[in-house]
Amino acid sequence: MASMQVHKYRVGEKVNFDARMQVGAAAGEYEVLRLLPVEAGQLQYRIKSALERSERVVQEHQLSLRGE
């Protein structure tokens, strides 16, 4: 049986998003809105910046905790 992956970040948590990885993404703080299932072996999240109107779907490796 394969081991189940666990999300590192929680809903409501403030995270940094590496904006260089998506064209037009705002730099700075994002909030985790929803935990999404694994796709292509990567855990995913729906995040939102106060500086943008749209939400983004990103992979866990693109995020870090504020202050890291």
LUMKE-995671 format. One line per field, with one value per atom (N, C-alpha, C, CB): x, y, z; residue in one letter; atom name. Coordinates in pm, 1 decimal, padded with zeros to 6 digits. Glycine has a CB too. Example, Ala and Ser with C-alpha at 12.3 -4.5 7.8 and 13.67 -1.06 7.14 Angstrom:
2
u (01319.0_01230.0_01320.0_01130.8_01285.0_01367.0_01290.0_01408.4)
v (-00569.0_-00450.0_-00330.0_-00447.3_-00225.0_-00106.0_00003.0_-00059.8)
w (00780.0_00780.0_00780.0_00904.6_00708.0_00714.0_00787.0_00572.5)
type (a_a_a_a_s_s_s_s)
atom (N_CA_C_CB_N_CA_C_CB)
END
This chain:
68
u (00084.1_00000.0_00088.8_-00095.8_00061.1_00138.2_00108.8_00107.4_00211.7_00189.4_00115.9_00323.5_00028.6_-00051.5_00028.8_-00184.2_00030.3_00101.2_00017.0_00133.3_00085.4_00017.7_00060.3_00050.0_-00035.8_-00007.1_00076.5_-00138.2_00175.0_00262.9_00196.9_00394.4_00114.4_00051.6_-00097.4_00073.1_-00157.2_-00297.3_-00380.7_-00309.4_-00510.4_-00603.5_-00593.5_-00750.7_-00585.7_-00575.2_-00432.8_-00646.8_-00336.2_-00195.9_-00142.9_-00110.2_-00056.6_00008.5_00139.4_00033.4_00158.9_00276.8_00338.1_00240.6_00463.0_00529.5_00511.9_00682.1_00488.5_00479.6_00592.0_00340.7_00666.9_00775.0_00713.0_00871.8_00688.0_00617.1_00692.7_00591.4_00820.6_00897.3_00849.2_01046.0_00777.1_00735.0_00605.0_00718.0_00535.3_00412.4_00411.1_00285.5_00397.7_00397.5_00283.9_00384.7_00316.1_00215.6_00173.3_00098.0_00235.8_00198.5_00253.4_00250.3_00172.9_00215.2_00317.2_00093.6_00414.7_00511.1_00448.7_00645.9_00500.6_00455.9_00371.8_00379.2_00289.3_00213.5_00087.8_00175.3_00063.6_-00057.2_-00121.6_-00025.0_-00250.1_-00321.3_-00364.0_-00443.3_-00345.8_-00391.5_-00543.2_-00320.9_-00614.3_-00760.3_-00814.0_-00815.7_-00743.9_-00794.8_-00679.7_-00901.0_-00688.8_-00594.0_-00649.9_-00569.5_-00568.4_-00611.9_-00541.2_-00583.9_-00597.1_-00535.4_-00405.6_-00632.2_-00338.4_-00213.5_-00242.6_-00144.0_-00156.5_-00162.1_-00018.9_-00235.9_00006.8_00141.2_00241.0_00186.5_00197.0_00285.5_00311.4_00412.9_00245.5_00269.2_00141.1_00321.3_00153.4_00041.4_00017.0_00068.4_-00109.9_-00145.7_-00228.5_-00223.4_-00229.5_-00302.7_-00370.4_-00208.3_-00480.1_-00541.2_-00502.8_-00700.9_-00438.3_-00391.7_-00442.9_-00239.9_-00436.1_-00484.5_-00399.2_-00634.7_-00361.8_-00291.8_-00393.2_-00175.6_-00376.9_-00463.6_-00441.5_-00437.2_-00331.8_-00298.0_-00356.4_-00148.2_-00418.9_-00474.0_-00621.3_-00395.3_-00696.1_-00837.5_-00856.6_-00915.5_-00766.5_-00779.9_-00707.7_-00726.7_-00754.8_-00687.6_-00592.0_-00790.5_-00495.4_-00398.0_-00394.2_-00257.3_-00367.2_-00342.8_-00192.9_-00429.0_-00128.2_00017.4_00054.7_00086.9_00176.3_00227.4_00302.6_00319.5_00307.8_00366.6_00510.0_00363.2_00589.3_00729.6_00745.1_00804.2_00637.2_00642.2_00615.4_00542.0_00585.6_00549.3_00653.9_00413.4_00658.2_00738.3_00664.7_00884.6_00696.0_00634.4_00688.6_00660.3_00607.4_00651.9_00773.0_00537.1_00875.3_00994.8_01101.0_00956.8_01071.1_01173.0_01270.7_01107.6)
v (-00117.7_00000.0_00124.2_-00000.3_00220.6_00344.0_00433.3_00418.1_00505.3_00596.6_00720.5_00635.7_00772.8_00889.3_01016.0_00891.0_01107.2_01233.3_01327.1_01297.7_01406.7_01500.7_01642.5_01469.5_01733.1_01872.4_01936.1_01950.9_02013.2_02082.5_02208.0_02119.1_02274.7_02401.3_02379.6_02509.2_02465.9_02455.0_02568.3_02454.4_02546.3_02650.5_02767.7_02596.4_02889.1_03010.8_03053.4_02992.5_02964.9_02996.3_03094.6_02867.2_03186.1_03282.2_03221.5_03418.9_03225.2_03164.2_03258.4_03029.9_03232.1_03299.0_03210.7_03326.0_03273.8_03203.0_03252.2_03224.1_03162.6_03200.2_03250.6_03079.8_03381.7_03443.6_03431.4_03589.3_03402.3_03385.5_03265.4_03370.9_03174.8_03050.4_03065.9_02942.0_03179.3_03202.6_03347.1_03171.4_03365.3_03497.8_03582.1_03487.0_03705.8_03799.1_03781.5_03788.5_03690.3_03667.1_03778.8_03529.6_03821.6_03923.9_03864.8_03981.0_03944.6_03903.3_03925.6_03981.9_03856.1_03880.1_03768.2_04005.9_03806.6_03710.9_03660.6_03773.6_03530.6_03465.3_03390.7_03368.1_03366.5_03286.6_03155.3_03362.9_03047.2_02916.4_02911.3_02798.9_02890.7_02886.5_02744.2_02956.8_02652.8_02515.3_02419.1_02502.5_02302.1_02194.0_02111.5_02105.2_02087.7_02013.7_01878.4_02094.6_01785.0_01651.6_01650.4_01552.7_01538.1_01516.1_01511.3_01385.0_01577.6_01567.8_01556.3_01691.7_01457.6_01430.3_01414.7_01543.2_01352.9_01325.9_01443.7_01277.6_01556.8_01677.5_01721.0_01791.7_01753.3_01811.9_01952.3_01814.4_01991.4_02122.0_02202.6_02105.2_02333.3_02427.7_02531.7_02495.8_02585.9_02705.3_02819.6_02691.6_02923.2_03036.4_03166.7_03037.9_03273.9_03405.1_03512.9_03425.5_03611.1_03729.6_03842.4_03769.2_03925.9_04043.9_04141.7_04114.3_04127.0_04216.3_04170.5_04227.8_04054.5_04000.1_03966.0_03875.3_03971.9_03933.9_03783.5_04006.7_03720.0_03577.1_03491.1_03546.6_03368.6_03268.0_03191.3_03171.4_03125.6_03046.5_02904.3_03110.9_02808.8_02670.8_02648.6_02566.6_02608.7_02591.7_02459.9_02708.8_02416.7_02294.8_02329.7_02217.8_02232.9_02257.1_02308.9_02130.5_02258.4_02301.4_02448.6_02216.1_02513.0_02654.1_02745.8_02682.5_02688.9_02766.5_02753.5_02722.4_02855.3_02850.0_02930.9_02905.6_02904.6_02979.4_03122.2_02909.6_03214.5_03352.9_03353.6_03443.9_03426.3_03436.7_03331.7_03429.5_03234.9_03132.1_03186.7_03003.5)
w (00000.0_00000.0_00000.0_00121.8_-00087.4_-00096.2_00023.3_-00227.1_00069.3_00181.2_00132.0_00248.3_00217.8_00182.7_00209.1_00262.2_00112.9_00129.8_00215.3_-00007.3_00297.4_00386.9_00350.8_00536.6_00340.8_00309.9_00421.7_00289.0_00382.1_00476.1_00532.7_00407.9_00452.5_00491.1_00516.2_00381.6_00595.6_00635.0_00576.6_00786.8_00563.5_00519.1_00615.8_00511.4_00560.5_00640.3_00669.2_00768.4_00643.6_00671.0_00566.4_00672.5_00610.2_00521.3_00472.5_00593.7_00341.6_00280.6_00177.9_00214.9_00145.1_00032.7_-00089.3_00062.2_-00202.8_-00329.9_-00418.4_-00398.2_-00477.6_-00568.0_-00698.0_-00594.4_-00704.6_-00817.3_-00948.8_-00788.0_-00944.2_-01068.3_-01147.2_-01037.7_-01080.8_-01145.4_-01224.9_-01041.0_-01210.8_-01287.2_-01335.2_-01201.2_-01464.2_-01525.3_-01468.1_-01678.6_-01429.6_-01382.9_-01238.3_-01467.8_-01165.8_-01026.1_-00937.9_-00977.6_-00842.7_-00747.1_-00650.7_-00669.4_-00614.0_-00512.3_-00375.0_-00526.2_-00275.5_-00139.6_-00081.8_-00134.5_00015.5_00095.2_00024.1_00226.9_00040.4_-00010.5_00105.2_-00129.9_00094.8_00193.5_00130.9_00248.9_00203.3_00156.5_00173.7_00234.9_00062.9_00064.9_00070.6_-00057.0_00004.8_-00004.0_-00028.9_-00116.2_00031.6_00005.0_-00109.6_00132.7_-00210.7_-00328.3_-00332.8_-00457.6_-00407.3_-00413.7_-00493.1_-00474.7_-00484.8_-00558.0_-00707.4_-00511.6_-00782.8_-00928.7_-00978.4_-00993.4_-01058.8_-01111.0_-00996.6_-01206.2_-00886.8_-00775.2_-00682.8_-00826.5_-00705.6_-00626.4_-00554.3_-00716.5_-00424.0_-00351.6_-00404.9_-00198.4_-00410.0_-00465.0_-00364.7_-00596.8_-00387.9_-00303.1_-00390.5_-00200.7_-00341.6_-00401.2_-00308.5_-00417.7_-00363.1_-00284.6_-00342.5_-00277.9_-00261.9_-00306.2_-00242.5_-00270.3_-00322.5_-00275.5_-00262.2_-00372.1_-00162.1_-00147.2_-00262.3_-00011.8_-00334.9_-00445.8_-00579.0_-00458.2_-00581.5_-00705.6_-00687.6_-00750.2_-00796.2_-00790.9_-00805.9_-00899.5_-00876.5_-00905.2_-00802.7_-01043.8_-00790.2_-00708.9_-00799.5_-00639.6_-00738.2_-00813.5_-00759.0_-00806.7_-00845.5_-00804.9_-00821.9_-00889.9_-00711.9_-00712.4_-00647.1_-00639.8_-00672.8_-00611.4_-00483.1_-00709.7_-00392.7_-00261.0_-00267.9_-00180.1_-00362.2_-00369.2_-00407.0_-00469.3_-00454.2_-00490.2_-00370.7_-00599.9_-00255.2_-00137.1_-00027.2_-00084.9_00058.5_00181.3_00287.8_00158.0_00412.9_00522.1_00523.7_00658.3_00568.8_00584.8_00677.4_00641.4_00638.9_00721.0_00693.7_00861.9_00608.5_00575.5_00475.3_00519.9)
type (m_m_m_m_a_a_a_a_s_s_s_s_m_m_m_m_q_q_q_q_v_v_v_v_h_h_h_h_k_k_k_k_y_y_y_y_r_r_r_r_v_v_v_v_g_g_g_g_e_e_e_e_k_k_k_k_v_v_v_v_n_n_n_n_f_f_f_f_d_d_d_d_a_a_a_a_r_r_r_r_m_m_m_m_q_q_q_q_v_v_v_v_g_g_g_g_a_a_a_a_a_a_a_a_a_a_a_a_g_g_g_g_e_e_e_e_y_y_y_y_e_e_e_e_v_v_v_v_l_l_l_l_r_r_r_r_l_l_l_l_l_l_l_l_p_p_p_p_v_v_v_v_e_e_e_e_a_a_a_a_g_g_g_g_q_q_q_q_l_l_l_l_q_q_q_q_y_y_y_y_r_r_r_r_i_i_i_i_k_k_k_k_s_s_s_s_a_a_a_a_l_l_l_l_e_e_e_e_r_r_r_r_s_s_s_s_e_e_e_e_r_r_r_r_v_v_v_v_v_v_v_v_q_q_q_q_e_e_e_e_h_h_h_h_q_q_q_q_l_l_l_l_s_s_s_s_l_l_l_l_r_r_r_r_g_g_g_g_e_e_e_e)
atom (N_CA_C_CB_N_CA_C_CB_N_CA_C_CB_N_CA_C_CB_N_CA_C_CB_N_CA_C_CB_N_CA_C_CB_N_CA_C_CB_N_CA_C_CB_N_CA_C_CB_N_CA_C_CB_N_CA_C_CB_N_CA_C_CB_N_CA_C_CB_N_CA_C_CB_N_CA_C_CB_N_CA_C_CB_N_CA_C_CB_N_CA_C_CB_N_CA_C_CB_N_CA_C_CB_N_CA_C_CB_N_CA_C_CB_N_CA_C_CB_N_CA_C_CB_N_CA_C_CB_N_CA_C_CB_N_CA_C_CB_N_CA_C_CB_N_CA_C_CB_N_CA_C_CB_N_CA_C_CB_N_CA_C_CB_N_CA_C_CB_N_CA_C_CB_N_CA_C_CB_N_CA_C_CB_N_CA_C_CB_N_CA_C_CB_N_CA_C_CB_N_CA_C_CB_N_CA_C_CB_N_CA_C_CB_N_CA_C_CB_N_CA_C_CB_N_CA_C_CB_N_CA_C_CB_N_CA_C_CB_N_CA_C_CB_N_CA_C_CB_N_CA_C_CB_N_CA_C_CB_N_CA_C_CB_N_CA_C_CB_N_CA_C_CB_N_CA_C_CB_N_CA_C_CB_N_CA_C_CB_N_CA_C_CB_N_CA_C_CB_N_CA_C_CB_N_CA_C_CB_N_CA_C_CB_N_CA_C_CB_N_CA_C_CB_N_CA_C_CB_N_CA_C_CB_N_CA_C_CB)
END
